[in-house]
């Protein structure tokens, strides 16, 4: 499967994992996604992450059997990128 916009794929996978109460998410490895994951970990939204050759495993943080965040929204649109 070819993904053109890795950030949208990342946000979509994170939201689906929260909805499905999954403890782990696997996303493509890019420098931008890796930096975003580091920021999320520093701010206490994810437990940890493990780097693999082509992907990253993200372990979500839970409190009282609920994920510590409920939704991530992407503001960027294809014609107007905002980070």
Secondary structure, 3 states (H helix, E strand, C coil): CCCCCHHHHHHHHHHHHHHHCCCEEEEECCHHHHHHHHHHHHCCCEEEEEECCCEEEEEECEECCEECCCCCCCCCECCECCC
